[in-house]
Amino acid sequence: MPTEPLILGFDTSAAHCAAALLRADKVLATRHEDMKRGQAERLMPLLQDVLQDAGHSWRDLDAIAVGIGPGNFTGIRIAVSAARGLALARKIPAVGVSSFEVMAEHATISGEEGALICIPAPRDQVYLQLFDAHGPRAKPVQIDPAAPDGALGVLGATQVVGAMADPIAQALGITQAKTVDISRIALHIAQIAARKLATGQTIARAAPLYIRPADAAPPSDPPPKVLD
């Protein structure tokens, strides 16, 4: 891996299609398009546009960085599948970065302080994960924002960052709350991936981060028998 790898980061975990090209601290190109559907058709052309904007091609890439959620199930699968395919074709690593990690970039954490990171979930729910200065402190959970006091892992949080930060902070008696603009999510994904690669540690295969099962599940009834 080069000391300053060329990293293509992208995300389709929410109502957008976003990509960024990064080398070291230099942002070479970014694209962010809001869309509720159509990410599967738009993603690869968007990535091609980002590469062309920076004067690069697929063969120049040293790593892929991809948003793994949580978020829209279909969108996450689209991005992760694309990342795995590109990584396999180019024989380069695909680094998964969660939306929690991206949001935690906007938190101000020091010492033993904790930040409760909030991500929108279906049916007016919220995904939560507690972070400290070293990373995740607890496993992510899904809660009803109208009654967040039952959430696991909130003990020790001094701030709430992300979706519905204000009402959740108020309900938990936390004074600091901060909402986050995700228009630069692909850039943050690439930056976090660059730091992970710089450690020299083995990078696990990028995989979707699902907090709960998908709404569309296969039927549980046994298949019908075929009569001779």
C-alpha positions as CSV (number, residue, x, y, z in Angstrom):
1,M,0.0,0.0,0.0
2,P,1.5,3.4,-1.0
3,T,2.1,5.9,1.8
4,E,-0.4,8.2,0.2
5,P,-3.0,5.9,-1.4
6,L,-5.6,7.0,-3.9
7,I,-9.0,6.2,-2.2
8,L,-12.4,6.2,-3.8
9,G,-15.1,6.5,-1.1
10,F,-18.9,6.3,-1.7
11,D,-22.2,5.8,0.0
12,T,-25.8,5.0,-0.9
13,S,-27.1,4.2,2.6
14,A,-29.7,7.1,2.6
15,A,-31.6,9.1,0.0
16,H,-28.4,10.1,-1.9
17,C,-25.6,8.8,-4.1
18,A,-22.3,10.3,-2.9
19,A,-18.7,9.8,-3.8
20,A,-15.3,11.4,-3.1
21,L,-11.7,10.8,-4.3
22,L,-9.0,11.4,-1.8
23,R,-5.2,11.2,-1.7
24,A,-3.6,11.9,1.7
25,D,-5.1,15.2,2.9
26,K,-6.0,16.4,-0.6
27,V,-9.6,16.1,-1.8
28,L,-9.4,15.5,-5.6
29,A,-13.1,15.4,-6.5
30,T,-16.5,15.0,-4.8
31,R,-20.1,14.4,-6.0
32,H,-23.3,14.3,-3.9
33,E,-26.7,13.8,-5.5
34,D,-29.9,13.6,-3.5
35,M,-32.2,10.8,-4.7
36,K,-34.8,8.5,-3.1
37,R,-34.4,5.8,-5.6
38,G,-32.2,4.9,-8.6
39,Q,-28.9,4.5,-6.8
40,A,-28.3,1.2,-8.4
41,E,-28.3,2.8,-11.9
42,R,-26.6,6.0,-10.9
43,L,-23.7,4.7,-8.7
44,M,-21.2,3.4,-11.2
45,P,-21.6,6.4,-13.6
46,L,-21.2,8.7,-10.7
47,L,-18.0,7.0,-9.6
48,Q,-16.7,7.3,-13.2
49,D,-17.6,11.0,-13.2
50,V,-15.6,11.5,-10.0
51,L,-12.5,9.7,-11.4
52,Q,-12.7,11.8,-14.6
53,D,-13.1,15.0,-12.7
54,A,-9.8,14.3,-11.0
55,G,-8.1,13.0,-14.2
56,H,-7.8,9.4,-12.9
57,S,-9.0,6.0,-14.0
58,W,-10.0,2.8,-12.2
59,R,-6.5,1.4,-12.5
60,D,-5.1,4.2,-10.5
61,L,-7.0,3.3,-7.3
62,D,-5.2,1.9,-4.3
63,A,-8.3,1.3,-2.1
64,I,-12.1,1.5,-2.0
65,A,-14.0,3.0,1.0
66,V,-17.7,2.3,1.3
67,G,-20.5,3.3,3.7
68,I,-21.9,0.1,5.3
69,G,-24.8,1.8,7.2
70,P,-27.0,1.5,9.1
71,G,-29.6,3.0,6.8
72,N,-31.6,2.0,3.8
73,F,-31.2,-1.8,3.4
74,T,-31.3,-1.7,-0.4
75,G,-28.9,1.2,-0.6
76,I,-26.4,-0.4,1.7
77,R,-26.4,-3.6,-0.4
78,I,-25.9,-1.6,-3.6
79,A,-22.8,0.2,-2.3
80,V,-21.2,-2.8,-0.5
81,S,-21.8,-5.1,-3.5
82,A,-20.2,-2.5,-5.8
83,A,-17.2,-2.0,-3.4
84,R,-16.6,-5.8,-3.2
85,G,-16.8,-6.1,-7.0
86,L,-14.4,-3.2,-7.6
87,A,-12.0,-4.5,-4.9
88,L,-12.0,-8.0,-6.4
89,A,-11.5,-6.7,-9.9
90,R,-8.6,-4.3,-9.0
91,K,-7.1,-6.6,-6.3
92,I,-7.3,-3.7,-3.8
93,P,-8.9,-3.5,-0.3
94,A,-12.5,-2.5,0.3
95,V,-12.8,-0.7,3.7
96,G,-16.2,-0.5,5.3
97,V,-17.0,2.6,7.3
98,S,-20.2,2.9,9.4
99,S,-22.5,5.9,9.5
100,F,-21.8,6.0,13.2
101,E,-18.1,6.5,12.6
102,V,-18.9,9.3,10.2
103,M,-21.1,11.1,12.7
104,A,-18.6,10.6,15.4
105,E,-16.2,12.7,13.4
106,H,-18.4,15.7,14.3
107,A,-18.3,14.9,18.1
108,T,-15.8,16.6,20.5
109,I,-14.7,13.8,22.8
110,S,-11.8,13.7,25.3
111,G,-10.8,11.6,28.2
112,E,-13.6,9.4,29.5
113,E,-16.4,11.4,27.8
114,G,-18.9,9.7,25.6
115,A,-20.9,10.8,22.6
116,L,-24.2,9.2,21.7
117,I,-24.4,9.0,17.9
118,C,-27.9,8.9,16.4
119,I,-28.8,7.7,12.9
120,P,-32.4,7.8,11.4
121,A,-34.1,4.4,11.3
122,P,-37.3,3.3,9.6
123,R,-40.7,3.8,11.3
124,D,-39.6,7.0,13.1
125,Q,-37.1,5.0,15.1
126,V,-33.4,5.9,15.7
127,Y,-30.2,3.9,15.8
128,L,-27.8,4.7,18.6
129,Q,-24.2,3.9,19.4
130,L,-22.0,5.2,22.2
131,F,-18.5,6.4,21.2
132,D,-15.6,7.6,23.3
133,A,-12.2,9.0,22.2
134,H,-11.1,5.5,21.2
135,G,-14.1,4.5,19.1
136,P,-17.3,2.5,19.8
137,R,-17.9,1.9,23.5
138,A,-21.1,-0.2,23.1
139,K,-23.0,-2.1,20.4
140,P,-25.5,-0.2,18.3
141,V,-29.2,-0.4,19.3
142,Q,-32.5,0.8,17.9
143,I,-34.9,2.9,20.0
144,D,-38.0,4.9,20.0
145,P,-36.9,8.6,20.2
146,A,-40.0,9.4,22.2
147,A,-38.7,7.1,25.0
148,P,-34.9,7.0,24.7
149,D,-34.2,6.4,28.4
150,G,-34.4,2.7,27.9
151,A,-31.6,2.6,25.4
152,L,-28.6,0.4,26.2
153,G,-25.1,2.0,26.5
154,V,-26.1,5.6,27.1
155,L,-24.5,5.8,30.5
156,G,-21.5,8.2,30.4
157,A,-22.6,10.1,27.3
158,T,-22.0,13.9,27.6
159,Q,-23.3,14.8,24.2
160,V,-25.7,13.6,21.5
161,V,-24.7,13.9,17.8
162,G,-26.8,13.3,14.7
163,A,-30.5,12.7,14.0
164,M,-33.0,14.1,16.5
165,A,-30.1,15.1,18.8
166,D,-32.0,17.8,20.6
167,P,-35.1,15.8,21.8
168,I,-32.9,12.8,22.7
169,A,-30.4,14.9,24.7
170,Q,-33.3,16.6,26.5
171,A,-34.9,13.3,27.4
172,L,-31.6,12.0,28.8
173,G,-30.7,15.1,30.6
174,I,-27.6,15.7,28.4
175,T,-26.8,19.4,27.7
176,Q,-24.8,19.1,24.5
177,A,-26.6,18.3,21.2
178,K,-25.5,18.6,17.7
179,T,-27.1,17.9,14.3
180,V,-24.9,16.9,11.4
181,D,-24.9,17.8,7.7
182,I,-24.2,14.6,5.8
183,S,-23.6,16.2,2.4
184,R,-19.8,15.4,2.8
185,I,-20.4,11.8,4.0
186,A,-18.4,10.2,1.1
187,L,-15.4,12.4,1.9
188,H,-15.5,11.4,5.6
189,I,-15.8,7.8,4.6
190,A,-12.6,8.0,2.5
191,Q,-10.8,9.9,5.3
192,I,-11.7,7.3,7.9
193,A,-10.7,4.5,5.6
194,A,-7.3,6.2,5.0
195,R,-6.7,6.2,8.8
196,K,-7.6,2.5,9.0
197,L,-5.3,1.6,6.2
198,A,-2.4,3.7,7.7
199,T,-2.4,1.4,10.8
200,G,-1.2,-1.5,8.8
201,Q,-3.7,-3.8,10.4
202,T,-5.7,-6.4,8.5
203,I,-8.9,-4.9,7.2
204,A,-12.0,-7.0,7.5
205,R,-14.1,-7.5,4.4
206,A,-16.6,-4.7,4.0
207,A,-20.1,-6.0,5.1
208,P,-23.4,-4.3,5.6
209,L,-24.2,-3.1,9.1
210,Y,-27.8,-4.1,9.9
211,I,-29.2,-3.3,13.4
212,R,-32.4,-5.1,12.7
213,P,-33.7,-7.6,10.1
214,A,-34.9,-6.3,6.8
215,D,-38.7,-5.7,6.5
216,A,-38.9,-7.9,3.5
217,A,-38.0,-11.3,4.8
218,P,-38.4,-14.7,3.0
219,P,-41.5,-16.7,3.9
220,S,-41.2,-19.0,6.9
221,D,-43.7,-21.5,5.6
222,P,-42.1,-24.7,4.2
223,P,-42.1,-24.9,0.3
224,P,-44.9,-27.0,-1.3
225,K,-44.1,-30.6,-2.1
226,V,-43.9,-31.4,-5.8
227,L,-46.0,-34.4,-6.6
228,D,-44.8,-37.0,-9.2
